[in-house]
Amino acid sequence: MTRAIFEEVVLFLAPFIVYAFWLMVRRRSPLHGPNWEGKILSLSIVGLALIVVSFIWLGLTANKEQGAYVPAHMENGKLVPAEMK
């Protein structure tokens, strides 16, 4: 669960990181407030769009297992892991 949240946070922050890098390439300070005026909303929209596209991509390319889920259980005193049958 932590990995999934981390991936979405990274996707959301990616446009901000790219913009900060672009400011540094142009020899402007990414810590200077006026460089960010009017950009926060558009960068946020791009970040949210990246998250939505990643959800759609995951939905289209995820392995779609067919079958029944058999939860972990005990057999002859040994733990048998969960599996799809």
N, C-alpha and C positions, 0 to 999 in steps of 0.2 A: 504494500500500500504506500509506503514511504517513497519507493522508487517511482510509482505512478505520479504522485504529487510533485516530486522533484522534477520529473520530465516536463510536466505542464508548466511549472514555474520557470524552468529554463526556456521553454518555447515562448512564454509571455515576455520574458526579459530580453530575448534575443534582439528585437528591434532597437531597444534602448542601448544595448551594448554596441551594436553596429553603428548607431548614430553617434555615440560617444567616441568610438574609434574614428569615424569620419571627421568629427570635430578636431580630434588630435592630428589627423593627417593634414587638415587645413590650418594647423597651428593656432587653433582656438581652444580655450580651456573648457572642458566638459563640466567643470565645477562652477562656471560662471552662469548665473541664472538666466540672463537675457538670451543666451544661446538656446534655451529650451522653451522659451515662450512660444506658444502656438503649436508646439510639436507634441506635447504630452498626449493630447487626445488622439491625434492621428497614430502615434506610436502604440498607444493602448489598443486602438482598433485593429492595427496590424497584428499585435500580439494575440489578441482574442481570435482573430481570423486564423492564425497559425494553429492555435489550440483546436478550433473547430475542424480545420483540415486534417489535423492529426487524428482526431476522433473518427472522421469519415474514412481516412486511409486505414486505420486499424479495423474498422468495421468491415471494410471491403477485402482486406488481405488476411484477416485472422483465420487461424486454423479452425474450421468448423467440424468438430468431432460429432459423429452420429453414434448414438448408442445410449446405454443406460449408465448412470453413475453408480458405482458400488463404493460406499464409504469404507474407511479403514475399519477392520474388525479383527477379532481374535479367532485363530484357527489352530487347534492342537497346542494351545499355550503360546503361540507366536503371533505377533502383530503383522497383519497383512495390510500393506498400504492401499490407499484408495486408488481406483482405476476406472477407466471407461470400458465397458464391454459392449 
